[in-house]
């Protein structure tokens, strides 16, 4: 089935970013201010798939995703499209299934996965990342400069 779109809709869709979204940049800035260093949009090649988390702490093997409420079907804020439902519902469902597959592949390979919704308060988001980093550090010093 082919869907036709208006030039305005096409422009809108092309303007949607895959990386460097506002919530992602906000989280990266907050983590950087706290002294953490990381890679952004870093490709991880796994046996089953390739994954591109938004933020990656390679030594700690921590992958952080900042998920948009619409694109990843947030149970609290995700909205169901009213137009082109035959296209959007399977698309959003596929996104959720891909997220689950990526989580499983990363965890199987020994990575820790943190998923943060775009609506999450920045203090809560940085807290989740810091907690995951300190859990991964175990006996090591979890200070920002050491991870």
The first five atom37 places (N, CA, C, CB, O) and aatype in JSON, in Angstrom:
{
  "aatype": [20, 20, 20, 20, 20, 20, 20, 20, 20, 20, 20, 20, 20, 20, 20, 20, 20, 20, 20, 20, 20, 20, 20, 20, 20, 20, 20, 20, 20, 20, 20, 20, 20, 20, 20, 20, 20, 20, 20, 20, 20, 20, 20, 20, 20, 20, 20, 20, 20, 20, 20, 20, 20, 20, 20, 20, 20, 20, 20, 20, 20, 20, 20, 20, 20, 20, 20, 20, 20, 20, 20, 20, 20, 20, 20, 20, 20, 20, 20, 20, 20, 20, 20, 20, 20, 20, 20, 20, 20, 20, 20, 20, 20, 20, 20, 20, 20, 20, 20, 20, 20, 20, 20, 20, 20, 20, 20, 20, 20, 20, 20, 20, 20, 20, 20, 20, 20, 20, 20, 20, 20, 20, 20, 20, 20, 20, 20, 20, 20, 20, 20, 20, 20, 20, 20, 20, 20, 20, 20, 20, 20, 20, 20, 20, 20, 20, 20],
  "atom_mask": [
    [1, 1, 1, 1, 1],
    [1, 1, 1, 1, 1],
    [1, 1, 1, 1, 1],
    [1, 1, 1, 1, 1],
    [1, 1, 1, 1, 1],
    [1, 1, 1, 1, 1],
    [1, 1, 1, 1, 1],
    [1, 1, 1, 1, 1],
    [1, 1, 1, 1, 1],
    [1, 1, 1, 1, 1],
    [1, 1, 1, 1, 1],
    [1, 1, 1, 1, 1],
    [1, 1, 1, 1, 1],
    [1, 1, 1, 1, 1],
    [1, 1, 1, 1, 1],
    [1, 1, 1, 1, 1],
    [1, 1, 1, 1, 1],
    [1, 1, 1, 1, 1],
    [1, 1, 1, 1, 1],
    [1, 1, 1, 1, 1],
    [1, 1, 1, 1, 1],
    [1, 1, 1, 1, 1],
    [1, 1, 1, 1, 1],
    [1, 1, 1, 1, 1],
    [1, 1, 1, 1, 1],
    [1, 1, 1, 1, 1],
    [1, 1, 1, 1, 1],
    [1, 1, 1, 1, 1],
    [1, 1, 1, 1, 1],
    [1, 1, 1, 1, 1],
    [1, 1, 1, 1, 1],
    [1, 1, 1, 1, 1],
    [1, 1, 1, 1, 1],
    [1, 1, 1, 1, 1],
    [1, 1, 1, 1, 1],
    [1, 1, 1, 1, 1],
    [1, 1, 1, 1, 1],
    [1, 1, 1, 1, 1],
    [1, 1, 1, 1, 1],
    [1, 1, 1, 1, 1],
    [1, 1, 1, 1, 1],
    [1, 1, 1, 1, 1],
    [1, 1, 1, 1, 1],
    [1, 1, 1, 1, 1],
    [1, 1, 1, 1, 1],
    [1, 1, 1, 1, 1],
    [1, 1, 1, 1, 1],
    [1, 1, 1, 1, 1],
    [1, 1, 1, 1, 1],
    [1, 1, 1, 1, 1],
    [1, 1, 1, 1, 1],
    [1, 1, 1, 1, 1],
    [1, 1, 1, 1, 1],
    [1, 1, 1, 1, 1],
    [1, 1, 1, 1, 1],
    [1, 1, 1, 1, 1],
    [1, 1, 1, 1, 1],
    [1, 1, 1, 1, 1],
    [1, 1, 1, 1, 1],
    [1, 1, 1, 1, 1],
    [1, 1, 1, 1, 1],
    [1, 1, 1, 1, 1],
    [1, 1, 1, 1, 1],
    [1, 1, 1, 1, 1],
    [1, 1, 1, 1, 1],
    [1, 1, 1, 1, 1],
    [1, 1, 1, 1, 1],
    [1, 1, 1, 1, 1],
    [1, 1, 1, 1, 1],
    [1, 1, 1, 1, 1],
    [1, 1, 1, 1, 1],
    [1, 1, 1, 1, 1],
    [1, 1, 1, 1, 1],
    [1, 1, 1, 1, 1],
    [1, 1, 1, 1, 1],
    [1, 1, 1, 1, 1],
    [1, 1, 1, 1, 1],
    [1, 1, 1, 1, 1],
    [1, 1, 1, 1, 1],
    [1, 1, 1, 1, 1],
    [1, 1, 1, 1, 1],
    [1, 1, 1, 1, 1],
    [1, 1, 1, 1, 1],
    [1, 1, 1, 1, 1],
    [1, 1, 1, 1, 1],
    [1, 1, 1, 1, 1],
    [1, 1, 1, 1, 1],
    [1, 1, 1, 1, 1],
    [1, 1, 1, 1, 1],
    [1, 1, 1, 1, 1],
    [1, 1, 1, 1, 1],
    [1, 1, 1, 1, 1],
    [1, 1, 1, 1, 1],
    [1, 1, 1, 1, 1],
    [1, 1, 1, 1, 1],
    [1, 1, 1, 1, 1],
    [1, 1, 1, 1, 1],
    [1, 1, 1, 1, 1],
    [1, 1, 1, 1, 1],
    [1, 1, 1, 1, 1],
    [1, 1, 1, 1, 1],
    [1, 1, 1, 1, 1],
    [1, 1, 1, 1, 1],
    [1, 1, 1, 1, 1],
    [1, 1, 1, 1, 1],
    [1, 1, 1, 1, 1],
    [1, 1, 1, 1, 1],
    [1, 1, 1, 1, 1],
    [1, 1, 1, 1, 1],
    [1, 1, 1, 1, 1],
    [1, 1, 1, 1, 1],
    [1, 1, 1, 1, 1],
    [1, 1, 1, 1, 1],
    [1, 1, 1, 1, 1],
    [1, 1, 1, 1, 1],
    [1, 1, 1, 1, 1],
    [1, 1, 1, 1, 1],
    [1, 1, 1, 1, 1],
    [1, 1, 1, 1, 1],
    [1, 1, 1, 1, 1],
    [1, 1, 1, 1, 1],
    [1, 1, 1, 1, 1],
    [1, 1, 1, 1, 1],
    [1, 1, 1, 1, 1],
    [1, 1, 1, 1, 1],
    [1, 1, 1, 1, 1],
    [1, 1, 1, 1, 1],
    [1, 1, 1, 1, 1],
    [1, 1, 1, 1, 1],
    [1, 1, 1, 1, 1],
    [1, 1, 1, 1, 1],
    [1, 1, 1, 1, 1],
    [1, 1, 1, 1, 1],
    [1, 1, 1, 1, 1],
    [1, 1, 1, 1, 1],
    [1, 1, 1, 1, 1],
    [1, 1, 1, 1, 1],
    [1, 1, 1, 1, 1],
    [1, 1, 1, 1, 1],
    [1, 1, 1, 1, 1],
    [1, 1, 1, 1, 1],
    [1, 1, 1, 1, 1],
    [1, 1, 1, 1, 1],
    [1, 1, 1, 1, 1],
    [1, 1, 1, 1, 1],
    [1, 1, 1, 1, 1],
    [1, 1, 1, 1, 1]
  ],
  "atom_positions": [
    [[0.84, -1.18, 0.0], [0.0, 0.0, 0.0], [0.89, 1.24, 0.0], [-0.96, 0.0, 1.22], [1.85, 1.32, 0.77]],
    [[0.57, 2.19, -0.85], [1.34, 3.42, -0.96], [0.56, 4.57, -0.34], [1.68, 3.73, -2.44], [-0.64, 4.71, -0.55]],
    [[1.27, 5.38, 0.44], [0.64, 6.53, 1.06], [1.16, 7.79, 0.38], [0.91, 6.57, 2.59], [2.36, 7.94, 0.18]],
    [[0.26, 8.67, 0.05], [0.68, 9.95, -0.52], [0.57, 10.99, 0.58], [-0.18, 10.34, -1.77], [-0.33, 10.95, 1.42]],
    [[1.49, 11.91, 0.56], [1.49, 12.96, 1.57], [1.57, 14.31, 0.88], [2.67, 12.78, 2.56], [1.98, 14.42, -0.28]],
    [[1.17, 15.3, 1.61], [1.24, 16.66, 1.09], [2.69, 17.14, 1.22], [0.25, 17.62, 1.84], [3.44, 16.6, 2.03]],
    [[3.07, 18.14, 0.45], [4.44, 18.67, 0.59], [4.72, 19.19, 2.0], [4.66, 19.81, -0.42], [5.85, 19.07, 2.49]],
    [[3.72, 19.75, 2.66], [3.9, 20.23, 4.03], [4.18, 19.09, 4.99], [2.67, 21.01, 4.48], [5.07, 19.2, 5.84]],
    [[3.43, 18.01, 4.88], [3.63, 16.84, 5.74], [5.02, 16.24, 5.49], [2.52, 15.78, 5.5], [5.71, 15.83, 6.43]],
    [[5.4, 16.19, 4.23], [6.71, 15.64, 3.88], [7.83, 16.46, 4.53], [6.9, 15.61, 2.34], [8.79, 15.9, 5.06]],
    [[7.71, 17.79, 4.49], [8.7, 18.67, 5.13], [8.75, 18.41, 6.63], [8.36, 20.15, 4.86], [9.83, 18.33, 7.22]],
    [[7.57, 18.27, 7.24], [7.51, 18.01, 8.69], [8.22, 16.7, 9.03], [6.05, 17.95, 9.16], [9.0, 16.65, 9.99]],
    [[7.95, 15.66, 8.27], [8.54, 14.36, 8.54], [10.06, 14.39, 8.32], [7.89, 13.28, 7.65], [10.8, 13.76, 9.08]],
    [[10.52, 15.1, 7.33], [11.96, 15.19, 7.07], [12.69, 15.98, 8.16], [12.21, 15.83, 5.71], [13.89, 15.8, 8.37]],
    [[11.95, 16.85, 8.84], [12.56, 17.68, 9.88], [12.72, 16.93, 11.21], [11.73, 18.93, 10.09], [13.38, 17.43, 12.12]],
    [[12.13, 15.76, 11.33], [12.22, 14.99, 12.58], [13.62, 14.41, 12.69], [11.14, 13.86, 12.62], [14.12, 13.76, 11.78]],
    [[14.23, 14.67, 13.83], [15.62, 14.27, 14.03], [15.72, 12.84, 14.55], [16.3, 15.22, 14.99], [14.89, 12.38, 15.33]],
    [[16.77, 12.15, 14.1], [17.07, 10.83, 14.63], [18.0, 10.97, 15.83], [17.71, 9.93, 13.54], [17.99, 10.14, 16.75]],
    [[18.81, 12.02, 15.81], [19.73, 12.26, 16.92], [19.71, 13.75, 17.25], [21.17, 11.78, 16.56], [19.17, 14.57, 16.51]],
    [[20.32, 14.07, 18.38], [20.4, 15.45, 18.85], [19.03, 16.09, 19.07], [21.18, 16.28, 17.87], [18.85, 17.27, 18.78]],
    [[18.08, 15.32, 19.58], [16.77, 15.88, 19.93], [16.94, 16.75, 21.17], [15.71, 14.76, 20.16], [17.93, 16.61, 21.89]],
    [[15.99, 17.62, 21.43], [16.1, 18.52, 22.57], [16.23, 17.77, 23.9], [14.9, 19.43, 22.62], [17.09, 18.12, 24.71]],
    [[15.39, 16.73, 24.16], [15.55, 16.01, 25.43], [16.92, 15.32, 25.54], [14.44, 14.98, 25.58], [17.5, 15.26, 26.63]],
    [[17.41, 14.8, 24.44], [18.72, 14.13, 24.44], [19.84, 15.14, 24.71], [18.96, 13.42, 23.08], [20.72, 14.87, 25.53]],
    [[19.8, 16.28, 24.06], [20.83, 17.31, 24.25], [20.79, 17.82, 25.69], [20.63, 18.5, 23.25], [21.83, 18.06, 26.3]],
    [[19.59, 17.99, 26.23], [19.43, 18.45, 27.61], [20.08, 17.46, 28.58], [17.94, 18.64, 27.95], [20.77, 17.86, 29.51]],
    [[19.84, 16.16, 28.36], [20.44, 15.15, 29.24], [21.95, 15.11, 29.08], [19.84, 13.76, 28.93], [22.68, 15.05, 30.07]],
    [[22.43, 15.16, 27.85], [23.88, 15.14, 27.63], [24.55, 16.34, 28.31], [24.2, 15.15, 26.13], [25.6, 16.2, 28.93]],
    [[23.94, 17.5, 28.18], [24.5, 18.71, 28.81], [24.56, 18.57, 30.32], [23.67, 19.94, 28.43], [25.56, 18.93, 30.95]],
    [[23.49, 18.04, 30.9], [23.45, 17.87, 32.36], [24.51, 16.87, 32.81], [22.05, 17.4, 32.81], [25.2, 17.11, 33.8]],
    [[24.66, 15.77, 32.09], [25.67, 14.78, 32.45], [27.08, 15.35, 32.29], [25.52, 13.52, 31.58], [27.96, 15.09, 33.12]],
    [[27.29, 16.12, 31.24], [28.6, 16.72, 31.0], [28.94, 17.71, 32.12], [28.63, 17.44, 29.63], [30.07, 17.74, 32.6]],
    [[27.95, 18.51, 32.54], [28.17, 19.45, 33.65], [28.56, 18.73, 34.93], [26.9, 20.29, 33.88], [29.31, 19.26, 35.75]],
    [[28.04, 17.5, 35.11], [28.36, 16.71, 36.29], [29.73, 16.04, 36.18], [27.3, 15.65, 36.52], [30.19, 15.4, 37.13]],
    [[30.38, 16.18, 35.04], [31.72, 15.65, 34.87], [31.79, 14.33, 34.13], [32.34, 15.51, 36.17], [32.88, 13.77, 33.99]],
    [[30.68, 13.82, 33.67], [30.68, 12.54, 32.95], [31.11, 12.75, 31.5], [29.29, 11.89, 33.01], [30.76, 13.75, 30.87]],
    [[31.85, 11.79, 30.99], [32.25, 11.8, 29.59], [31.73, 10.54, 28.93], [33.8, 11.92, 29.43], [31.75, 9.47, 29.53]],
    [[31.26, 10.67, 27.72], [30.54, 9.59, 27.05], [30.64, 9.79, 25.55], [29.06, 9.53, 27.5], [31.18, 10.78, 25.07]],
    [[30.11, 8.84, 24.83], [30.01, 8.95, 23.38], [28.54, 9.15, 23.04], [30.6, 7.69, 22.65], [27.66, 8.63, 23.72]],
    [[28.3, 9.92, 21.99], [26.92, 10.12, 21.56], [26.69, 9.42, 20.23], [26.58, 11.64, 21.45], [27.56, 9.41, 19.36]],
    [[25.5, 8.86, 20.08], [25.11, 8.18, 18.84], [26.19, 7.19, 18.38], [24.85, 9.22, 17.73], [26.56, 7.16, 17.21]],
    [[26.66, 6.41, 19.31], [27.77, 5.47, 19.08], [27.2, 4.12, 18.64], [28.64, 5.3, 20.37], [26.34, 3.56, 19.31]],
    [[27.67, 3.62, 17.52], [27.15, 2.35, 17.01], [27.8, 1.18, 17.73], [27.39, 2.24, 15.49], [29.02, 1.1, 17.84]],
    [[26.96, 0.28, 18.21], [27.42, -0.94, 18.87], [27.04, -2.1, 17.96], [26.78, -1.09, 20.32], [25.86, -2.35, 17.71]],
    [[28.04, -2.82, 17.48], [27.81, -3.97, 16.62], [27.7, -5.22, 17.48], [28.94, -4.12, 15.57], [28.66, -5.62, 18.14]],
    [[26.53, -5.83, 17.47], [26.27, -7.05, 18.23], [26.04, -8.2, 17.25], [25.04, -6.87, 19.17], [25.77, -7.96, 16.08]],
    [[26.14, -9.44, 17.71], [25.92, -10.56, 16.8], [24.55, -10.53, 16.11], [26.07, -11.86, 17.55], [24.44, -10.88, 14.93]],
    [[23.51, -10.12, 16.84], [22.15, -10.12, 16.27], [21.79, -8.86, 15.5], [21.16, -10.31, 17.37], [20.97, -8.9, 14.59]],
    [[22.41, -7.75, 15.87], [22.0, -6.48, 15.26], [23.02, -5.38, 15.56], [20.62, -6.06, 15.78], [23.99, -5.59, 16.3]],
    [[22.79, -4.23, 14.96], [23.55, -3.02, 15.28], [22.61, -2.08, 16.02], [24.13, -2.34, 13.98], [21.44, -1.94, 15.66]],
    [[23.13, -1.46, 17.05], [22.31, -0.58, 17.88], [23.02, 0.76, 18.01], [22.04, -1.2, 19.29], [24.25, 0.8, 18.13]],
    [[22.26, 1.85, 17.99], [22.83, 3.19, 18.15], [22.16, 3.89, 19.33], [22.66, 4.02, 16.84], [21.22, 4.67, 19.14]],
    [[22.62, 3.64, 20.55], [22.06, 4.37, 21.7], [22.38, 5.86, 21.58], [22.62, 3.8, 23.03], [23.32, 6.25, 20.89]],
    [[21.59, 6.66, 22.25], [21.81, 8.1, 22.22], [23.08, 8.49, 22.98], [20.6, 8.83, 22.82], [23.83, 9.36, 22.55]],
    [[23.3, 7.82, 24.12], [24.46, 8.1, 24.96], [25.07, 6.77, 25.34], [24.07, 8.95, 26.24], [24.36, 5.85, 25.74]],
    [[26.4, 6.66, 25.22], [27.07, 5.39, 25.53], [28.28, 5.65, 26.43], [27.5, 4.67, 24.23], [29.12, 6.49, 26.14]],
    [[28.33, 4.9, 27.52], [29.5, 4.86, 28.38], [30.18, 3.53, 28.07], [29.12, 5.01, 29.93], [29.79, 2.49, 28.59]],
    [[31.21, 3.59, 27.22], [31.79, 2.36, 26.68], [32.46, 1.51, 27.75], [32.79, 2.69, 25.6], [32.26, 0.29, 27.78]],
    [[33.23, 2.1, 28.62], [33.94, 1.31, 29.63], [32.97, 0.66, 30.61], [34.94, 2.2, 30.39], [33.18, -0.47, 31.04]],
    [[31.92, 1.36, 30.96], [30.92, 0.83, 31.89], [29.9, -0.06, 31.18], [30.2, 1.97, 32.61], [29.07, -0.71, 31.82]],
    [[29.96, -0.1, 29.85], [29.0, -0.85, 29.03], [27.56, -0.46, 29.4], [29.21, -2.38, 29.22], [26.71, -1.31, 29.71]],
    [[27.32, 0.85, 29.34], [26.0, 1.41, 29.63], [25.48, 2.12, 28.4], [26.06, 2.38, 30.84], [26.13, 3.01, 27.86]],
    [[24.29, 1.72, 27.95], [23.64, 2.33, 26.79], [22.41, 3.08, 27.27], [23.26, 1.25, 25.72], [21.55, 2.51, 27.93]],
    [[22.33, 4.35, 26.94], [21.22, 5.2, 27.36], [20.43, 5.64, 26.13], [21.72, 6.44, 28.17], [21.0, 6.14, 25.16]],
    [[19.12, 5.44, 26.19], [18.23, 5.86, 25.12], [17.28, 6.91, 25.68], [17.44, 4.66, 24.52], [16.74, 6.74, 26.78]],
    [[17.07, 7.99, 24.95], [16.08, 8.99, 25.31], [14.95, 8.82, 24.3], [16.68, 10.48, 25.31], [15.08, 9.21, 23.13]],
    [[13.84, 8.25, 24.75], [12.74, 7.88, 23.86], [11.66, 8.95, 23.82], [12.15, 6.56, 24.3], [11.21, 9.44, 24.85]],
    [[11.25, 9.29, 22.6], [10.14, 10.23, 22.41], [8.82, 9.55, 22.72], [10.14, 10.78, 20.97], [8.61, 8.39, 22.38]],
    [[7.93, 10.28, 23.37], [6.66, 9.7, 23.81], [5.82, 9.19, 22.62], [5.85, 10.74, 24.6], [5.22, 8.12, 22.71]],
    [[5.78, 9.94, 21.54], [4.98, 9.5, 20.38], [5.64, 8.31, 19.7], [4.8, 10.64, 19.37], [4.98, 7.29, 19.48]],
    [[6.92, 8.42, 19.37], [7.6, 7.42, 18.55], [7.78, 6.08, 19.24], [8.94, 7.93, 18.15], [7.88, 5.05, 18.57]],
    [[7.81, 6.08, 20.57], [8.05, 4.84, 21.3], [6.83, 4.44, 22.13], [9.27, 4.98, 22.2], [6.94, 3.59, 23.02]],
    [[5.69, 5.04, 21.86], [4.4, 4.67, 22.46], [4.43, 4.73, 23.98], [3.99, 3.28, 22.02], [4.16, 3.74, 24.66]],
    [[4.76, 5.89, 24.52], [4.77, 6.1, 25.96], [3.37, 5.8, 26.52], [5.21, 7.55, 26.32], [2.38, 6.33, 26.01]],
    [[3.28, 4.95, 27.55], [1.96, 4.63, 28.1], [1.3, 5.83, 28.78], [2.07, 3.49, 29.09], [0.08, 5.86, 28.94]],
    [[2.1, 6.81, 29.17], [1.57, 7.98, 29.87], [1.21, 9.12, 28.91], [2.57, 8.47, 30.89], [0.17, 9.77, 29.08]],
    [[2.06, 9.37, 27.9], [1.87, 10.52, 27.03], [1.75, 10.19, 25.55], [3.0, 11.45, 27.21], [1.46, 11.08, 24.74]],
    [[1.95, 8.94, 25.17], [1.87, 8.57, 23.76], [0.47, 8.77, 23.22], [2.3, 7.12, 23.55], [-0.51, 8.44, 23.89]],
    [[0.37, 9.32, 22.04], [-0.95, 9.53, 21.42], [-1.08, 8.64, 20.2], [-1.15, 11.04, 21.03], [-0.1, 8.32, 19.53]],
    [[-2.29, 8.26, 19.92], [-2.56, 7.45, 18.74], [-2.94, 8.38, 17.6], [-3.69, 6.41, 19.02], [-3.8, 9.25, 17.76]],
    [[-2.31, 8.22, 16.44], [-2.64, 9.07, 15.3], [-4.09, 8.87, 14.86], [-1.69, 8.77, 14.13], [-4.65, 7.78, 14.98]],
    [[-4.67, 9.93, 14.35], [-6.05, 9.86, 13.87], [-6.11, 9.72, 12.36], [-6.82, 11.11, 14.31], [-7.14, 9.32, 11.81]],
    [[-5.02, 10.05, 11.68], [-4.97, 9.89, 10.23], [-3.93, 8.84, 9.87], [-4.65, 11.24, 9.54], [-2.96, 8.64, 10.59]],
    [[-4.16, 8.18, 8.74], [-3.27, 7.12, 8.27], [-3.02, 6.07, 9.36], [-1.94, 7.71, 7.82], [-1.89, 5.62, 9.55]],
    [[-4.07, 5.69, 10.04], [-3.98, 4.73, 11.14], [-3.38, 3.4, 10.67], [-5.36, 4.5, 11.75], [-2.64, 2.76, 11.4]],
    [[-3.71, 3.0, 9.45], [-3.19, 1.74, 8.92], [-1.67, 1.78, 8.76], [-3.84, 1.42, 7.58], [-1.02, 0.74, 8.75]],
    [[-1.11, 2.95, 8.63], [0.34, 3.09, 8.54], [0.96, 3.25, 9.94], [0.7, 4.29, 7.65], [1.92, 2.56, 10.29]],
    [[0.4, 4.17, 10.73], [1.02, 4.56, 11.98], [0.96, 3.5, 13.07], [0.38, 5.8, 12.48], [1.94, 3.3, 13.78]],
    [[-0.15, 2.82, 13.22], [-0.24, 1.82, 14.3], [0.81, 0.72, 14.15], [-1.64, 1.2, 14.32], [1.5, 0.42, 15.13]],
    [[0.95, 0.1, 12.97], [2.02, -0.89, 12.84], [3.42, -0.29, 12.99], [1.91, -1.58, 11.48], [4.31, -0.92, 13.54]],
    [[3.6, 0.94, 12.51], [4.9, 1.61, 12.61], [5.3, 1.79, 14.08], [4.87, 2.98, 11.9], [6.42, 1.46, 14.46]],
    [[4.39, 2.3, 14.89], [4.68, 2.52, 16.31], [4.87, 1.2, 17.04], [3.55, 3.33, 16.96], [5.74, 1.08, 17.9]],
    [[4.06, 0.2, 16.7], [4.2, -1.13, 17.3], [5.57, -1.73, 16.96], [3.05, -2.07, 16.81], [6.22, -2.34, 17.8]],
    [[6.0, -1.54, 15.71], [7.31, -2.02, 15.27], [8.44, -1.33, 16.04], [7.49, -1.81, 13.76], [9.44, -1.96, 16.39]],
    [[8.28, -0.03, 16.3], [9.29, 0.7, 17.07], [9.45, 0.09, 18.47], [8.9, 2.18, 17.18], [10.57, -0.1, 18.95]],
    [[8.33, -0.21, 19.11], [8.36, -0.78, 20.46], [9.02, -2.16, 20.43], [6.92, -0.88, 21.04], [9.84, -2.48, 21.29]],
    [[8.67, -2.98, 19.45], [9.27, -4.31, 19.33], [10.78, -4.21, 19.07], [8.59, -5.11, 18.21], [11.55, -5.0, 19.61]],
    [[11.2, -3.26, 18.23], [12.62, -3.05, 17.97], [13.35, -2.65, 19.25], [12.82, -1.98, 16.87], [14.45, -3.12, 19.52]],
    [[12.73, -1.77, 20.04], [13.33, -1.37, 21.31], [13.54, -2.58, 22.22], [12.45, -0.32, 22.03], [14.59, -2.72, 22.85]],
    [[12.55, -3.46, 22.28], [12.66, -4.66, 23.11], [13.76, -5.59, 22.59], [11.32, -5.4, 23.14], [14.53, -6.13, 23.38]],
    [[13.83, -5.77, 21.29], [14.89, -6.6, 20.69], [16.27, -6.02, 20.98], [14.69, -6.74, 19.17], [17.2, -6.74, 21.33]],
    [[16.4, -4.7, 20.82], [17.69, -4.05, 21.08], [18.08, -4.19, 22.55], [17.62, -2.56, 20.69], [19.24, -4.46, 22.86]],
    [[17.12, -4.0, 23.45], [17.41, -4.16, 24.88], [17.93, -5.57, 25.15], [16.14, -3.89, 25.74], [18.94, -5.76, 25.82]],
    [[17.24, -6.56, 24.61], [17.62, -7.96, 24.82], [19.01, -8.24, 24.26], [16.59, -8.9, 24.17], [19.83, -8.88, 24.91]],
    [[19.28, -7.76, 23.05], [20.58, -7.99, 22.42], [21.7, -7.33, 23.23], [20.59, -7.45, 20.97], [22.75, -7.94, 23.43]],
    [[21.48, -6.12, 23.69], [22.49, -5.43, 24.49], [22.72, -6.15, 25.82], [22.07, -3.97, 24.74], [23.86, -6.38, 26.21]],
    [[21.64, -6.5, 26.5], [21.77, -7.16, 27.8], [22.44, -8.53, 27.65], [20.39, -7.32, 28.45], [23.23, -8.92, 28.51]],
    [[22.12, -9.25, 26.58], [22.76, -10.54, 26.33], [24.27, -10.37, 26.14], [22.14, -11.21, 25.09], [25.05, -11.24, 26.52]],
    [[24.66, -9.24, 25.55], [26.08, -8.97, 25.3], [26.77, -8.34, 26.52], [26.22, -8.05, 24.1], [27.93, -7.95, 26.44]],
    [[26.06, -8.24, 27.64], [26.67, -7.73, 28.87], [26.52, -6.23, 29.1], [28.09, -8.05, 28.86], [27.19, -5.68, 29.98]],
    [[25.67, -5.58, 28.34], [25.46, -4.15, 28.5], [24.3, -3.9, 29.46], [25.18, -3.48, 27.13], [23.41, -4.74, 29.61]],
    [[24.32, -2.74, 30.11], [23.2, -2.27, 30.89], [22.46, -1.25, 30.03], [23.66, -1.65, 32.27], [23.09, -0.41, 29.39]],
    [[21.13, -1.32, 30.03], [20.33, -0.42, 29.2], [19.49, 0.47, 30.12], [19.42, -1.21, 28.22], [18.83, -0.02, 31.03]],
    [[19.53, 1.76, 29.86], [18.67, 2.72, 30.56], [17.84, 3.42, 29.5], [19.51, 3.75, 31.41], [18.38, 4.01, 28.56]],
    [[16.53, 3.36, 29.65], [15.62, 4.06, 28.74], [14.93, 5.16, 29.51], [14.58, 3.08, 28.1], [14.37, 4.93, 30.59]],
    [[14.96, 6.35, 28.96], [14.4, 7.53, 29.6], [13.38, 8.15, 28.66], [15.5, 8.55, 29.99], [13.68, 8.39, 27.49]],
    [[12.19, 8.41, 29.17], [11.16, 9.07, 28.36], [11.5, 10.55, 28.23], [9.74, 8.89, 28.97], [12.08, 11.14, 29.14]],
    [[11.13, 11.13, 27.11], [11.43, 12.54, 26.87], [10.78, 13.46, 27.9], [10.96, 12.94, 25.48], [11.28, 14.56, 28.14]],
    [[9.68, 13.02, 28.52], [8.99, 13.88, 29.5], [9.6, 13.79, 30.9], [7.52, 13.5, 29.56], [9.19, 14.52, 31.81]],
    [[10.56, 12.91, 31.08], [11.19, 12.7, 32.39], [11.94, 13.97, 32.82], [12.15, 11.49, 32.35], [12.64, 14.58, 32.02]],
    [[11.78, 14.34, 34.08], [12.5, 15.5, 34.61], [14.01, 15.26, 34.51], [12.09, 15.79, 36.1], [14.47, 14.13, 34.7]],
    [[14.76, 16.29, 34.23], [16.19, 16.14, 33.99], [16.91, 15.59, 35.23], [16.8, 17.49, 33.59], [17.86, 14.82, 35.09]],
    [[16.47, 15.98, 36.42], [17.11, 15.45, 37.64], [16.86, 13.94, 37.77], [16.56, 16.18, 38.89], [17.75, 13.2, 38.18]],
    [[15.65, 13.5, 37.41], [15.35, 12.07, 37.46], [16.16, 11.32, 36.4], [13.84, 11.84, 37.25], [16.64, 10.21, 36.65]],
    [[16.3, 11.91, 35.23], [17.05, 11.27, 34.15], [18.52, 11.13, 34.51], [16.89, 12.07, 32.85], [19.1, 10.06, 34.34]],
    [[19.13, 12.21, 35.0], [20.55, 12.12, 35.39], [20.71, 11.17, 36.57], [21.11, 13.51, 35.74], [21.72, 10.47, 36.67]],
    [[19.74, 11.15, 37.45], [19.79, 10.23, 38.58], [19.78, 8.77, 38.14], [18.63, 10.48, 39.52], [20.5, 7.94, 38.69]],
    [[18.95, 8.46, 37.13], [18.88, 7.09, 36.61], [20.21, 6.69, 35.98], [17.74, 6.96, 35.59], [20.67, 5.56, 36.15]],
    [[20.83, 7.61, 35.25], [22.12, 7.31, 34.62], [23.2, 7.15, 35.68], [22.51, 8.42, 33.61], [24.0, 6.22, 35.62]],
    [[23.22, 8.05, 36.65], [24.23, 7.97, 37.72], [24.09, 6.67, 38.51], [24.1, 9.18, 38.66], [25.09, 6.05, 38.86]],
    [[22.86, 6.28, 38.78], [22.63, 5.04, 39.52], [23.13, 3.83, 38.72], [21.13, 4.87, 39.85], [23.78, 2.94, 39.26]],
    [[22.82, 3.81, 37.44], [23.28, 2.71, 36.58], [24.8, 2.68, 36.52], [22.7, 2.84, 35.16], [25.4, 1.6, 36.56]],
    [[25.43, 3.84, 36.44], [26.89, 3.89, 36.41], [27.49, 3.41, 37.72], [27.36, 5.31, 36.1], [28.48, 2.68, 37.72]],
    [[26.9, 3.8, 38.84], [27.45, 3.36, 40.12], [27.22, 1.87, 40.32], [26.82, 4.15, 41.29], [28.05, 1.2, 40.93]],
    [[26.11, 1.32, 39.81], [25.88, -0.12, 39.89], [26.89, -0.87, 39.04], [24.46, -0.47, 39.43], [27.37, -1.93, 39.44]],
    [[27.23, -0.32, 37.87], [28.21, -0.96, 36.99], [29.61, -0.84, 37.57], [28.16, -0.33, 35.59], [30.45, -1.71, 37.34]],
    [[29.86, 0.23, 38.31], [31.19, 0.43, 38.87], [31.47, -0.58, 39.98], [31.34, 1.86, 39.41], [32.62, -0.96, 40.21]],
    [[30.41, -1.03, 40.66], [30.57, -2.02, 41.71], [31.55, -1.56, 42.76], [31.02, -3.34, 41.14], [31.31, -0.57, 43.46]],
    [[32.65, -2.25, 42.88], [33.66, -1.94, 43.88], [34.52, -0.74, 43.49], [34.55, -3.13, 44.12], [35.17, -0.13, 44.34]],
    [[34.51, -0.4, 42.19], [35.33, 0.73, 41.75], [34.73, 2.03, 42.25], [35.47, 0.75, 40.23], [33.58, 2.07, 42.67]],
    [[35.51, 3.07, 42.19], [35.07, 4.41, 42.55], [34.11, 4.9, 41.46], [36.28, 5.39, 42.72], [34.52, 5.03, 40.3]],
    [[32.83, 5.18, 41.8], [31.87, 5.6, 40.78], [31.96, 7.08, 40.42], [30.49, 5.3, 41.24], [31.03, 7.6, 39.79]],
    [[33.01, 7.76, 40.78], [33.12, 9.18, 40.47], [33.15, 9.39, 38.96], [34.38, 9.78, 41.12], [33.62, 8.52, 38.22]],
    [[32.64, 10.54, 38.48], [32.52, 10.76, 37.05], [33.81, 10.59, 36.27], [32.01, 12.12, 36.82], [33.78, 10.05, 35.16]],
    [[34.94, 11.03, 36.8], [36.18, 10.96, 36.06], [36.71, 9.54, 35.82], [37.2, 11.74, 36.77], [37.56, 9.33, 34.95]],
    [[36.22, 8.59, 36.57], [36.76, 7.23, 36.5], [35.98, 6.33, 35.56], [36.79, 6.62, 37.86], [36.46, 5.24, 35.26]],
    [[34.82, 6.73, 35.09], [33.98, 5.82, 34.28], [34.12, 6.03, 32.81], [32.56, 5.98, 34.63], [33.47, 5.34, 32.03]]
  ]
}
